[in-house]
Amino acid sequence: MKKNIINSIFGLAVASLMLTACSNAEDAVAEKSAVSAGGETPINFGAYLNRNITRGGYEGELTTDVLKAAANGFGVLAYFTDNQPYTPNAIPNFMYNQQVTYDTDHWTYSPLKYWPNEFGADAASEGMDRLSFFAYAPYTEVDLVTGFATTNPDNGIIGMTRSAESGYPKVRYVASFDPTKRVDLCWAEPQRNQTKQAVAGTVPFNFNHALAALNVQIDALFDDVAPGGTGTLDANTRIWVRSVTFDGLAVKGELNLNNDNPMPEWNDLYSNSPLNAESVTIYDGRRDGREGYAAMPNEKPIGINAVLVQDGEYTTTASTITTPSIDKGVTKTTVNLFEGATDVADPIYVIPTGVPLQITIVYDVETFDPHLVSSYLSDAKTKGVSVENTITKTILIDPADVTSGMILDAGFKYTVKLHLGMTSVKADASVTPWDTGDEANTDLPSNN
């Protein structure tokens, strides 16, 4: 486990959390086989989640037990290449996005397929029939011609290699900043050039996580240098988040299923070029240049936790803001940055790119002041001062080492805590006696 805390005007705490994964003995899959009257050998599958990452990490939401319990299971693309080894010229002509689900004690699918029967110990053959299998999870239904997802095509698994398409099998993915729409994508180590197995044999799928889990929390420090201090926010001030930009990650790409490595291979969406890091911004929903609350029906928070967004007119007494309530905006209480999270630790899933993570936050500090006759807050009605702040921070694993930028890895969960350091303007006074200066006597002419 790694945990670092930086206390500064814009501090960040980063932790890599550990959760034991799922390839241990109790995750072994009991298999059940069936033999047809003609003696053909059916193709059976086994599956579990790998934990071959060598350092403390978090294996995501999709565990072996979850995979078994999930109604959608995993998907398989299978290629029959006769007596030739698998090449990228093949098409998925044996299975295309075949759904495999768990039934009590074995993995099952329909229609049941059988091993090619030309090769065997008691049979002569001109060649060795070969099947190559590629798998991903969770299973997603796609159009059999276009390869596009038939439901929820905007995020998660949005499509895959077409049924008549040659080339390595790939899954197309778009991440969501809404934790309720997150999809934990996994791929299996490919099983290429497989030949007829024994009746009790299985094609084993060892799944790896293709994404990193990212949780971003936010709070404020008021005249304190560390979280948990005694400072408080003045009742006449609110802090509103306008936007947050992430550099060093990606939210869309193609995952290559023809990959034996424990780390995922991502390409640019709809192309074969390597995936590059993106600059991704989530907004509070207000139009660019509009310093006001979301007055229009189409102006809604986009991705940012609604409690952090200025969304209504201020109401005041003669000297104090009464609404929005004091618990709105950024306060001492840590909250999740993303809208839709049911818990402060709810992560989203993003695509790691090998580039250090950098975060830019834009926020308004608004203070009600009835003495400011011509200056108004974001509702354009309440007198006061509104100051927009923009801060950019490269996330460091070790605060003392500026080269230790946080690079997201697949299969790990990262928590970033944004501490907005707020220092009040203080006044001090002292009284200094007037300087009496040097004395001098001047003789003036006498007035006789």
Secondary structure as UniProt FT lines:
FT   STRAND          2..5
FT   STRAND          10..17
FT   HELIX           25..27
FT   TURN            37..38
FT   STRAND          45..49
FT   HELIX           64..69
FT   STRAND          74..82
FT   TURN            88..89
FT   STRAND          95..103
FT   TURN            104..105
FT   STRAND          106..108
FT   TURN            121..122
FT   STRAND          130..137
FT   TURN            144..146
FT   STRAND          148..149
FT   TURN            153..154
FT   STRAND          156..160
FT   TURN            163..164
FT   STRAND          170..174
FT   HELIX           179..181
FT   STRAND          186..188
FT   STRAND          191..194
FT   TURN            199..200
FT   STRAND          203..209
FT   STRAND          212..222
FT   TURN            227..228
FT   TURN            235..236
FT   STRAND          237..250
FT   STRAND          252..256
FT   STRAND          266..267
FT   TURN            269..270
FT   STRAND          278..283
FT   TURN            288..289
FT   TURN            297..298
FT   STRAND          302..304
FT   HELIX           306..308
FT   STRAND          315..316
FT   STRAND          321..323
FT   TURN            326..327
FT   STRAND          335..336
FT   TURN            339..340
FT   TURN            344..345
FT   STRAND          348..352
FT   STRAND          358..368
FT   TURN            370..371
FT   TURN            373..374
FT   TURN            378..379
FT   STRAND          383..394
FT   TURN            399..400
FT   TURN            402..403
FT   TURN            410..411
FT   STRAND          413..422
//
